[in-house]
Amino acid sequence: MISLKRKTLIRVLIAEGILLAALSLLTLMIPTLFSSLLSFPLEQIALGMRSLSLTGTVGNGIAMLLIALSALIPLVFALRYPRGRDTLAERIALFVLALMLPVALYGILNPGMFYGKIPGGIESYERALRVFLSLSVWTVLILFIVLRLIRLFRNGNREQLFRYLRNILCVLCMYFTAQLVISLVVGILTPAGTQVTAAEFIHGLLNLAAVMVPLCWISWSACVCLPCWKQPPQKRRRALQTPPESSAA
């Protein structure tokens, strides 16, 4: 796992904030192309393949071929993944991902396959369908990451555990940054004529504080508190390997 330095972490958080702010704007301005943040980027890839398939027989064949080839990405990882009982659950998750990825892409590309199976027609549920299919893929991918982290924590030594913990704190920083940016962008784009009561204003401030406080604390912990942050690995190994000097008699 890659450890982020302090400056790199700040840059990543800034880039993430800009990206999520742009995506939040696009979901409000172009809902037909950006229906939800949870659907990114599978929705845009599938809609691009839909445009390709509508160009004709050749374009449709290329789109179907790309959907089939999308399964090869997790499948190759699964086949090249280390063998053994410890990694069995992770490999199963990759195989499931290889099955779900083309199904999700085809379901977003061709929602007509669900006609007659949903009361009221698929038109009223197409946005929810895109979110559901995309979220299914994200869920399996997150499951694979969690299983891998559990195995690494189980087999790691003290130094590795500190490094993994710092990376997890960095991920939490990104999560809370996402929550903060999305809340602020949606609040700013609220219609100007909307009346906000005192209770709603206080509730909004509490939500903002609920995001800012953990973000500041986790950022401080990731950058300052963890012992593995303060020393480079070589110096830390030397400190661990150097025996204590015996006191003079």
N, C-alpha and C positions, 0 to 999 in steps of 0.2 A: 504494500500500500504506500502511496506517495504522501509524504508529509508536506503540508503547506507552510511556508514561512509567513511571517506577519504581513509584510508588504504584499506578498502574493495573495494572501487571504483577503486583504482589503480590496485589492483589484478585482478579485473574483466576485466579491459581494457587490461591488459597484457595477460590474458588468452584468451580474444577475439581475440587479435592480432595474437597470436600463432595459434589459431584454423583457422582463416581466411587465414593466410599464408599457412597453410597445405592444406586447401581446394583449394586455388588458384593453388598450385603445382599439386594437384590431377586432377584438371580440365584440366591442360596442359599435364599431363603424362598419365592419364587414361580417355580420353574424353568419352569413351563408358559407363563408370560407373558414372563419375562426369561430366555431360555435362555443367552444369552451377551452380553458387552459389545459384541462385534463386530456383533451383530445389531441394536443400538439405532441409530436409532429405527424402522427399516423394519419390524422384527418387530411392534412394538406398533401401528404404523399398519395393517399388513396384518391383524392379528388384530382390530383395531377394525372394519375393513371386513368381516371374516368375520362378526362379530356382527351387523353391519348387514344383510348378505346373508341371514342366517338368519331375519330378521323377516318375510320374505315376498317376493312378486314385486317390489313397489315398492322395498323395501330392497335386493334383489339387483341391480336395475337401477341404483340410485343408486351402489352399491359398484362395479359395472363401469364406470360413467361416471367415477367418481373415479379409478379405475385408469387409464383412457384419458387423462384430463386430466392425470395426473401426468407424462406424456411432454411436455406443453407447457412445463413449467418449463425444462428444459435446451434444448428446441427453440427457444423464444423467445430465449434467450441466444445460441444458435448463429446464428440469423437476424439478430440485432442486433449480432453481434460484428464487429469491424473486418475488412474483407476484405484479401486480399493473400496472397502466398506465405509470408510470415513467420508468419501466424496460421492457416495451413491445417491443421496438425496439431492445434491447439487446437480448431478448429471440428469436425474429424472426431471428436475425443474427446467433444465435446458431443453430436453426433449419435448416437454409440454409446451415450452415457449416456441419451439420450432413448428408445432402443430397449430398453435393459436395465432401466430403472427400472420400467416397467409389468410386464415379464416377471418380475422379482424379486418385486414385490408380489403378483402373481397366483399365483406358485409357492408363496409362504408362505401365502397365503389358501387355496389349494386344492392341498395336497400330493397329493391323490388322482390328479392328472394323471400322477404318476410311478408309480402302481400297476402291477405287472407288469413294470416296466423295471429294477427293482433287486432282486437276489437277496435273499430273506428278507422282502420287503415294505418299504414305506416307514416303517412304524411305528418300527422300530429305528433309522432313519436320519433321522427328521424333524428332530431338533435339529441334526444336521450339515448337513442341507439348508438350514435357515434361515440358518445361519452362512455357508454357501457362497454363497447368493444375495445376502445382504447384503454379504459381503466382495467379491463381484464388482462391485457398484455402487460401494463405497468405493474399489476399486482404480482404476476408470475415473476417478472424481472426483479422486483423488490424482494420476493421470497427467496430467489436465488442469492441475492446479496446478503440477506439476513442469515441464511444457512452457511454461507461462506464465512461470514464474520464469526458465527458461533464456533465453527471448526477452528478458525485462527485463534480465537480466544482460548479455546480448550487446549490447543497444542503450543501456545506461545509462552515464552518466558517473561520475566518481569519487564525487561526493556521493550520487548515487542508489544506487551499489553499497554504500556504507556503510549507507544506510538499509535496503536489502534485507537486508544481512547481519545487522543488528540484529533485524529481524523474524524471520529464520530462527533466531537464537539464542533469541528469545522462544518460538518454536514448539518448539524443543528443550527449553526449560524446561518447557513444558506436557507434553511427552512423558515426560520423566523424572519429573515430578510424578505422572503417571498410573501409571507403573511402581511408584513408591514407595507410593502409596496402595493400589493393588490388592494388592501384596505384603503390606503391613501388615494390611489388612483380612482377607485370606485366612488369614494367620498367626494373627491374634487369634481368628478363628472356628474354628480347629482344635479338635477335641474335646479336652476337658480331660484325659481319661484316656490320651491318646496319649503314648507314651514317645518322647523325642527323644534320640538318641545325641549324644555329644560332636562327632562328625564332622558330623552334620546341623546342630548348633548353630553350629559354626564356618562351615559352608557358608552358613547363613542370614545370619550377620554379614557374610560377604564379599559376598553378594548385596546386602545393604543398603548397604554401603560403595560397591559398584559403581554404585549408583544415586545415592547422596548426593553423592559426589565430583564427578561430571560436572554434577549439578544445581547445586551451589554454584558451581562454576567458571563454568558458562555464565551463571548469574544475575549473577555479578560482572562477567563480560565484557560482557553486554548492558547493564548499568546503569552501568558505570564506564569500561571501557577504550576503547570505540569513540569516535573523535574527534567523530562527528556527534552524540553524546549530550551533549557538554559545552557546546555553543554552540547557540543557536537559529538557524534557517536564515537569518534576515535578517542577523544579525551575521556569520555564516560567509560569506555572499555578499559583504558589504562587505569582509571581510578578504581574500577572494580577489581582489576587483576593485581594491582600493587599491594603487597601485604603491608600491614601496619608496622611501623618501625618500633623495635623493642626499646623500651625505656632504659636509659643507662643505670647501671647498678650504683 
